[in-house]
Amino acid sequence: MTEAPEAIDPHALPRNTRADVWVVNEADATDARRAWCASNQVECRVLPEALLLTAPPAPECPVDPVSARKKVVVTGCFDWFHSGHVRFFEEVSELGDLYVVVGHDENIRLLKGEGHPLFPARQRRYIAGAVRFVKEALISTGDGWMDAEPEFVRIKPDIYAVNEDGDRPEKRAFCERHGIEYRVLKRLPREGLPRRQSTALRGF
């Protein structure tokens, strides 16, 4: 394969791998890229910008009744998504099937103040749900620190996992009342990755 213009290093692909389709958004669909695809018999597929601004709705029945694994829930804003979030999901998924409940926009503003969140809940749910360690992602429908209480009723989790920053008396008390195991994980990055915090990334 000859090197595509403005492309990622072709050596990053596995040996003997040949791309059949090059997907770009409208802003990156240059004449040079279209010409390269045409000359190398690669389909150039352009995604409209409007499509990239949308996120599909959550499925109506997210809980798998067949799985023999424990059900684990994590909650949070999951805005300014970074490697620390992915590492958290990876660790928690070792405990069982992972369900992520992202806070709805109004509650995030209530807890964090104006200017939050950066992304609307539907997009945050989509981003979190796209991580391979996540069984399903939902949007909370309650309020306060236990805004995911209606989702807990729906999922019936065995474990509620939080990191040290997310540990709250309200969460502990909820788990005690409902017989849910409460796990607090240390906020440690995966080996070789820097520690990430959303506050540091956004600057406020």
BALOBA-1460 file (C-alpha; in Angstrom, 3 decimals):
// residues 204
<rec num="1" residu="m" x="0.000" y="0.000" z="0.000"/>
<rec num="2" residu="t" x="1.361" y="3.410" z="-0.858"/>
<rec num="3" residu="e" x="1.203" y="6.040" z="1.873"/>
<rec num="4" residu="a" x="-1.989" y="8.073" z="1.905"/>
<rec num="5" residu="p" x="-1.686" y="11.864" z="1.984"/>
<rec num="6" residu="e" x="-1.993" y="13.357" z="5.491"/>
<rec num="7" residu="a" x="-2.548" y="9.837" z="6.843"/>
<rec num="8" residu="i" x="-1.398" y="8.115" z="9.999"/>
<rec num="9" residu="d" x="1.866" y="6.198" z="9.589"/>
<rec num="10" residu="p" x="0.897" y="3.152" z="7.489"/>
<rec num="11" residu="h" x="3.401" y="1.059" z="9.468"/>
<rec num="12" residu="a" x="1.005" y="1.317" z="12.423"/>
<rec num="13" residu="l" x="-1.229" y="-1.182" z="10.606"/>
<rec num="14" residu="p" x="-0.537" y="-4.916" z="11.104"/>
<rec num="15" residu="r" x="1.732" y="-6.388" z="8.432"/>
<rec num="16" residu="n" x="-0.029" y="-7.457" z="5.230"/>
<rec num="17" residu="t" x="-3.120" y="-5.461" z="6.195"/>
<rec num="18" residu="r" x="-4.839" y="-3.617" z="3.380"/>
<rec num="19" residu="a" x="-7.546" y="-1.053" z="4.023"/>
<rec num="20" residu="d" x="-10.706" y="-1.387" z="1.938"/>
<rec num="21" residu="v" x="-12.431" y="1.737" z="3.246"/>
<rec num="22" residu="w" x="-11.074" y="5.071" z="4.486"/>
<rec num="23" residu="v" x="-13.683" y="6.870" z="6.615"/>
<rec num="24" residu="v" x="-13.350" y="10.640" z="7.044"/>
<rec num="25" residu="n" x="-15.621" y="13.439" z="8.170"/>
<rec num="26" residu="e" x="-16.638" y="16.211" z="5.796"/>
<rec num="27" residu="a" x="-13.928" y="18.606" z="6.974"/>
<rec num="28" residu="d" x="-11.197" y="16.059" z="6.187"/>
<rec num="29" residu="a" x="-12.547" y="14.914" z="2.818"/>
<rec num="30" residu="t" x="-9.871" y="16.672" z="0.763"/>
<rec num="31" residu="d" x="-9.376" y="16.256" z="-2.972"/>
<rec num="32" residu="a" x="-5.972" y="14.715" z="-2.278"/>
<rec num="33" residu="r" x="-7.500" y="12.015" z="-0.110"/>
<rec num="34" residu="r" x="-10.259" y="11.269" z="-2.598"/>
<rec num="35" residu="a" x="-7.676" y="11.009" z="-5.402"/>
<rec num="36" residu="w" x="-5.456" y="8.711" z="-3.327"/>
<rec num="37" residu="c" x="-8.397" y="6.407" z="-2.630"/>
<rec num="38" residu="a" x="-9.377" y="6.318" z="-6.280"/>
<rec num="39" residu="s" x="-5.853" y="5.431" z="-7.405"/>
<rec num="40" residu="n" x="-5.440" y="2.732" z="-4.736"/>
<rec num="41" residu="q" x="-8.885" y="1.126" z="-5.114"/>
<rec num="42" residu="v" x="-9.917" y="2.135" z="-1.600"/>
<rec num="43" residu="e" x="-13.447" y="3.351" z="-0.932"/>
<rec num="44" residu="c" x="-13.551" y="6.875" z="0.498"/>
<rec num="45" residu="r" x="-16.574" y="7.109" z="2.778"/>
<rec num="46" residu="v" x="-17.512" y="10.570" z="4.047"/>
<rec num="47" residu="l" x="-19.513" y="10.988" z="7.262"/>
<rec num="48" residu="p" x="-21.679" y="14.141" z="7.402"/>
<rec num="49" residu="e" x="-20.846" y="16.547" z="10.230"/>
<rec num="50" residu="a" x="-24.491" y="16.525" z="11.335"/>
<rec num="51" residu="l" x="-24.295" y="12.765" z="11.909"/>
<rec num="52" residu="l" x="-21.260" y="13.156" z="14.176"/>
<rec num="53" residu="l" x="-23.119" y="15.626" z="16.405"/>
<rec num="54" residu="t" x="-25.795" y="13.089" z="17.296"/>
<rec num="55" residu="a" x="-25.755" y="10.092" z="19.623"/>
<rec num="56" residu="p" x="-28.084" y="7.119" z="19.391"/>
<rec num="57" residu="p" x="-30.698" y="6.714" z="22.129"/>
<rec num="58" residu="a" x="-30.146" y="4.255" z="24.961"/>
<rec num="59" residu="p" x="-31.669" y="0.800" z="24.439"/>
<rec num="60" residu="e" x="-34.999" y="0.212" z="26.142"/>
<rec num="61" residu="c" x="-33.943" y="-2.983" z="27.960"/>
<rec num="62" residu="p" x="-30.288" y="-2.577" z="28.987"/>
<rec num="63" residu="v" x="-30.121" y="-5.224" z="31.723"/>
<rec num="64" residu="d" x="-29.042" y="-8.722" z="30.663"/>
<rec num="65" residu="p" x="-31.038" y="-11.247" z="32.723"/>
<rec num="66" residu="v" x="-29.018" y="-14.194" z="31.389"/>
<rec num="67" residu="s" x="-25.498" y="-13.259" z="32.517"/>
<rec num="68" residu="a" x="-24.129" y="-15.259" z="35.454"/>
<rec num="69" residu="r" x="-21.697" y="-12.487" z="36.398"/>
<rec num="70" residu="k" x="-22.393" y="-10.011" z="39.150"/>
<rec num="71" residu="k" x="-23.854" y="-6.668" z="38.098"/>
<rec num="72" residu="v" x="-21.739" y="-3.645" z="38.981"/>
<rec num="73" residu="v" x="-22.814" y="-0.007" z="38.744"/>
<rec num="74" residu="v" x="-20.670" y="3.119" z="38.587"/>
<rec num="75" residu="t" x="-22.080" y="6.630" z="38.471"/>
<rec num="76" residu="g" x="-20.694" y="10.044" z="37.632"/>
<rec num="77" residu="c" x="-20.510" y="12.976" z="35.282"/>
<rec num="78" residu="f" x="-17.941" y="11.419" z="32.901"/>
<rec num="79" residu="d" x="-17.400" y="14.752" z="31.216"/>
<rec num="80" residu="w" x="-13.971" y="15.686" z="29.781"/>
<rec num="81" residu="f" x="-13.495" y="11.950" z="29.228"/>
<rec num="82" residu="h" x="-9.884" y="10.772" z="29.624"/>
<rec num="83" residu="s" x="-7.660" y="7.730" z="30.233"/>
<rec num="84" residu="g" x="-8.411" y="7.774" z="33.973"/>
<rec num="85" residu="h" x="-12.074" y="7.073" z="33.241"/>
<rec num="86" residu="v" x="-11.169" y="4.183" z="30.950"/>
<rec num="87" residu="r" x="-8.819" y="2.725" z="33.583"/>
<rec num="88" residu="f" x="-11.581" y="3.018" z="36.203"/>
<rec num="89" residu="f" x="-13.988" y="1.165" z="33.914"/>
<rec num="90" residu="e" x="-11.348" y="-1.494" z="33.241"/>
<rec num="91" residu="e" x="-10.792" y="-2.134" z="36.954"/>
<rec num="92" residu="v" x="-14.475" y="-2.203" z="37.816"/>
<rec num="93" residu="s" x="-15.314" y="-4.550" z="34.918"/>
<rec num="94" residu="e" x="-13.151" y="-7.190" z="36.614"/>
<rec num="95" residu="l" x="-15.797" y="-7.343" z="39.371"/>
<rec num="96" residu="g" x="-18.668" y="-8.190" z="36.991"/>
<rec num="97" residu="d" x="-20.845" y="-6.811" z="34.182"/>
<rec num="98" residu="l" x="-20.364" y="-3.042" z="34.263"/>
<rec num="99" residu="y" x="-23.289" y="-0.624" z="33.987"/>
<rec num="100" residu="v" x="-22.417" y="3.072" z="33.828"/>
<rec num="101" residu="v" x="-24.993" y="5.694" z="34.830"/>
<rec num="102" residu="v" x="-24.077" y="9.221" z="33.723"/>
<rec num="103" residu="g" x="-25.688" y="12.134" z="35.531"/>
<rec num="104" residu="h" x="-28.379" y="14.064" z="33.682"/>
<rec num="105" residu="d" x="-27.482" y="17.654" z="32.781"/>
<rec num="106" residu="e" x="-29.646" y="19.455" z="35.346"/>
<rec num="107" residu="n" x="-28.271" y="17.393" z="38.226"/>
<rec num="108" residu="i" x="-24.670" y="17.905" z="37.103"/>
<rec num="109" residu="r" x="-25.254" y="21.677" z="37.166"/>
<rec num="110" residu="l" x="-26.838" y="21.353" z="40.603"/>
<rec num="111" residu="l" x="-23.807" y="19.504" z="42.002"/>
<rec num="112" residu="k" x="-20.968" y="21.183" z="40.085"/>
<rec num="113" residu="g" x="-22.300" y="24.643" z="39.216"/>
<rec num="114" residu="e" x="-22.882" y="26.615" z="36.041"/>
<rec num="115" residu="g" x="-20.663" y="25.777" z="33.090"/>
<rec num="116" residu="h" x="-21.149" y="22.077" z="33.640"/>
<rec num="117" residu="p" x="-21.373" y="19.717" z="31.907"/>
<rec num="118" residu="l" x="-19.309" y="20.296" z="28.781"/>
<rec num="119" residu="f" x="-21.209" y="17.626" z="26.837"/>
<rec num="120" residu="p" x="-24.938" y="16.872" z="27.131"/>
<rec num="121" residu="a" x="-25.961" y="13.648" z="28.857"/>
<rec num="122" residu="r" x="-26.870" y="11.830" z="25.652"/>
<rec num="123" residu="q" x="-23.351" y="12.330" z="24.283"/>
<rec num="124" residu="r" x="-21.697" y="11.443" z="27.601"/>
<rec num="125" residu="r" x="-23.737" y="8.238" z="27.759"/>
<rec num="126" residu="y" x="-22.656" y="7.371" z="24.221"/>
<rec num="127" residu="i" x="-18.962" y="8.038" z="24.960"/>
<rec num="128" residu="a" x="-19.002" y="5.970" z="28.150"/>
<rec num="129" residu="g" x="-20.951" y="3.151" z="26.503"/>
<rec num="130" residu="a" x="-18.468" y="2.951" z="23.628"/>
<rec num="131" residu="v" x="-15.690" y="1.787" z="25.993"/>
<rec num="132" residu="r" x="-15.230" y="-1.966" z="25.583"/>
<rec num="133" residu="f" x="-15.311" y="-2.669" z="29.338"/>
<rec num="134" residu="v" x="-18.860" y="-1.324" z="29.657"/>
<rec num="135" residu="k" x="-21.865" y="-3.635" z="29.358"/>
<rec num="136" residu="e" x="-24.332" y="-0.740" z="29.038"/>
<rec num="137" residu="a" x="-24.535" y="2.988" z="29.790"/>
<rec num="138" residu="l" x="-27.647" y="4.852" z="30.930"/>
<rec num="139" residu="i" x="-28.649" y="8.374" z="31.957"/>
<rec num="140" residu="s" x="-29.781" y="9.021" z="35.531"/>
<rec num="141" residu="t" x="-33.346" y="10.109" z="36.188"/>
<rec num="142" residu="g" x="-33.115" y="11.057" z="39.890"/>
<rec num="143" residu="d" x="-31.568" y="13.962" z="41.778"/>
<rec num="144" residu="g" x="-28.731" y="14.698" z="44.205"/>
<rec num="145" residu="w" x="-25.806" y="12.407" z="44.955"/>
<rec num="146" residu="m" x="-28.056" y="9.385" z="44.452"/>
<rec num="147" residu="d" x="-29.536" y="10.593" z="41.158"/>
<rec num="148" residu="a" x="-29.121" y="7.046" z="39.818"/>
<rec num="149" residu="e" x="-31.457" y="5.533" z="42.430"/>
<rec num="150" residu="p" x="-34.213" y="4.786" z="39.845"/>
<rec num="151" residu="e" x="-31.592" y="3.044" z="37.680"/>
<rec num="152" residu="f" x="-30.407" y="0.976" z="40.674"/>
<rec num="153" residu="v" x="-33.980" y="-0.261" z="41.081"/>
<rec num="154" residu="r" x="-34.006" y="-1.222" z="37.407"/>
<rec num="155" residu="i" x="-30.568" y="-2.864" z="37.266"/>
<rec num="156" residu="k" x="-30.575" y="-4.486" z="40.756"/>
<rec num="157" residu="p" x="-26.776" y="-4.416" z="41.068"/>
<rec num="158" residu="d" x="-24.694" y="-6.546" z="43.392"/>
<rec num="159" residu="i" x="-21.920" y="-3.938" z="43.701"/>
<rec num="160" residu="y" x="-21.719" y="-0.144" z="43.632"/>
<rec num="161" residu="a" x="-18.137" y="0.935" z="42.805"/>
<rec num="162" residu="v" x="-16.736" y="4.444" z="43.221"/>
<rec num="163" residu="n" x="-13.270" y="5.960" z="43.234"/>
<rec num="164" residu="e" x="-11.914" y="7.837" z="46.251"/>
<rec num="165" residu="d" x="-13.156" y="11.189" z="44.923"/>
<rec num="166" residu="g" x="-16.664" y="9.814" z="44.467"/>
<rec num="167" residu="d" x="-17.037" y="8.340" z="47.963"/>
<rec num="168" residu="r" x="-20.045" y="9.964" z="49.688"/>
<rec num="169" residu="p" x="-21.969" y="9.163" z="52.906"/>
<rec num="170" residu="e" x="-25.222" y="9.210" z="50.913"/>
<rec num="171" residu="k" x="-23.928" y="6.447" z="48.661"/>
<rec num="172" residu="r" x="-22.716" y="4.305" z="51.556"/>
<rec num="173" residu="a" x="-26.032" y="4.686" z="53.374"/>
<rec num="174" residu="f" x="-27.992" y="3.755" z="50.241"/>
<rec num="175" residu="c" x="-25.990" y="0.564" z="49.818"/>
<rec num="176" residu="e" x="-26.400" y="-0.380" z="53.481"/>
<rec num="177" residu="r" x="-30.178" y="0.043" z="53.228"/>
<rec num="178" residu="h" x="-30.434" y="-2.050" z="50.064"/>
<rec num="179" residu="g" x="-27.862" y="-4.768" z="50.746"/>
<rec num="180" residu="i" x="-25.506" y="-3.677" z="47.954"/>
<rec num="181" residu="e" x="-21.757" y="-4.171" z="48.308"/>
<rec num="182" residu="y" x="-19.971" y="-0.804" z="48.305"/>
<rec num="183" residu="r" x="-16.451" y="-0.732" z="46.820"/>
<rec num="184" residu="v" x="-14.084" y="2.262" z="46.915"/>
<rec num="185" residu="l" x="-11.210" y="2.004" z="44.429"/>
<rec num="186" residu="k" x="-7.971" y="3.960" z="44.619"/>
<rec num="187" residu="r" x="-7.470" y="6.398" z="41.768"/>
<rec num="188" residu="l" x="-4.389" y="4.892" z="40.149"/>
<rec num="189" residu="p" x="-3.458" y="5.127" z="36.451"/>
<rec num="190" residu="r" x="-2.542" y="2.088" z="34.407"/>
<rec num="191" residu="e" x="1.213" y="1.504" z="34.272"/>
<rec num="192" residu="g" x="2.824" y="3.794" z="31.700"/>
<rec num="193" residu="l" x="-0.028" y="6.328" z="31.671"/>
<rec num="194" residu="p" x="-0.094" y="9.694" z="33.486"/>
<rec num="195" residu="r" x="-2.638" y="10.374" z="36.193"/>
<rec num="196" residu="r" x="-5.576" y="12.328" z="34.735"/>
<rec num="197" residu="q" x="-8.186" y="14.509" z="36.426"/>
<rec num="198" residu="s" x="-11.044" y="16.253" z="34.661"/>
<rec num="199" residu="t" x="-10.589" y="19.346" z="36.833"/>
<rec num="200" residu="a" x="-6.982" y="19.768" z="35.682"/>
<rec num="201" residu="l" x="-7.938" y="19.267" z="32.036"/>
<rec num="202" residu="r" x="-10.724" y="21.849" z="31.988"/>
<rec num="203" residu="g" x="-8.980" y="24.307" z="34.319"/>
<rec num="204" residu="f" x="-11.933" y="24.906" z="36.692"/>
